[in-house]
Amino acid sequence: MTRKEKYGKDFDATRARWRVSKRSEGATTCVEAATDGTVVALANSNERHPCRPVLVVPVPEWLTFLDCVGHGHVDLAMMHTPKTAGPFLVRTTGEGLVEVRCSDEPDGPRLRYTPEEWKTFISGITLDGEFTIAWLLSS
């Protein structure tokens, strides 16, 4: 059973209110997240089809991820090797992209972002307090 099946069975990603960092400033592709208060879903706004890859984690695991981000564990300057950050494994690919997957699903879906998209996401978290549960639930 995948994490999406286990934790996201009641989460409708097609109806979710996806949020991106205000630092994205209208970019067409960026890291986006949504929550229903019990799970958080992570995706790439570049892919809008219903079957797009989505990583779903329980809120406590998302909060652990945010804590790892806050401590600089997934800052691009620190990612010479793959890093475990809460429920995610984050690494840079040979093409220089940032790849994220659930650490306990080696064959599960992967999300890929440009370094600029990742830096925007991380800055939104660390500098602006974005992507907290309250922020994701706010209008």
N, C-alpha and C positions, 0 to 999 in steps of 0.2 A: 504494500500500500504506500503510495506516495504521500508526501506532506500535504499536498494540495487536497488529496482525497481524505486524508485523516483530519486535517485542521480546517480546511476550507470548504467542507461539504455544504455548509449553509451560506457561504460567502459567494455572492453573484458578482464576479469581476466585470461583467458586461454592464451592470447597473451601478457599479461603485462610483463614488466621487473621487476621482484621481486628482492628486495634488502634486505640483512641481514647485521647486524653489522659486521664490520671487526673483532670485538672481538669474534665472533662465531668460528673463526679458524677452519672451516671445519666441525663443528658440523652438525649432520644429522637432527636436529630439532631445530628451533629457531623462534623468532618473525620475520616476514617479511612484508614488505610494498611495495606498488607500486602506482604510480600516472600517470595521463595523463595531469596534470596541472590544472584540474578542481575538481577532486575528489581524495581521497586517499583511497586505499583498504588495509586492515590489515588481515593477515592470519597466519597460523602456517605451517611452511615449512614441517612438518612431514606429512601433508595431501596434496597429489598432485592430487587427483582425481578431475575431472571437477565440481563436485557438492559439493566440500568441503565448509565448512563455511567460508565466507568472509564478513567482516564488511566494508561498504562503507560510507564515510563521505565527505562532501564538504571541500575544502581546508581551508576556514576560521575556520571551526570546528576543523580540524587537528591542525592548528596553536594554537588554544586555548588549545588543549590537550598537545602539546609540551610545552606550557607555564606552565601548571599544573605540568608536569613532572619536568621542570626546578625549580619549587618551592618546590619540594619534596612531592607533594600530593599523589603520588602513589608508593613511596619507600616502600619496603616490611616492613621495621621497623615501618612505620607509618600506616600500613593497619590492624588495629585491627577491624575495621568495614568497610563495603563497602564505597568506595570513588567515588564521581562523578568527572570526569576529562574531561572537555569539553563535547564531545558527548558520552563519555563512562562511564559505571559503572564498576569499578574494585573492585574485592573482592578476598579473599582467600577462598578456599573450605575446607571442613572438611578433605580432603586428603592432604591439604597443597599446592594445585595447585593455580595458579593465573588465575582467570576467568575474561574475558572481554566481555562485550556486549554493544550494543548501549542503552543508558539510557532511551530512549523513546520507546524501543521495548522490553518490559518485556518477551515476548514469542519468541523473535527473536533469531537468531543464537548466539552461545557462542563460544569463543575461550578459550582454556586452555593451560597454559604453566607451566613448572616446575619453581621453584624459581630461579634456575640457568639461565634458558632462559630469564626470566623477568629481572633479574639483569644485564645480558649482554645487553639487549635491552635498559634499562634505562641508563646504563653506556655509551652506544653508543651515546645516545642523550645528556646526561649531560656533558660528558668528551670529546667526539670527534666531537660533532656537527653534528652527523648523523641524518638521517630521516627528515631533512628539505626538502622543496619542491625542492630546487636547487640540493641537494644531491641525492634525489630520481630520478630526471630527468637526472643526470649526467651519463656518461658512465663509 
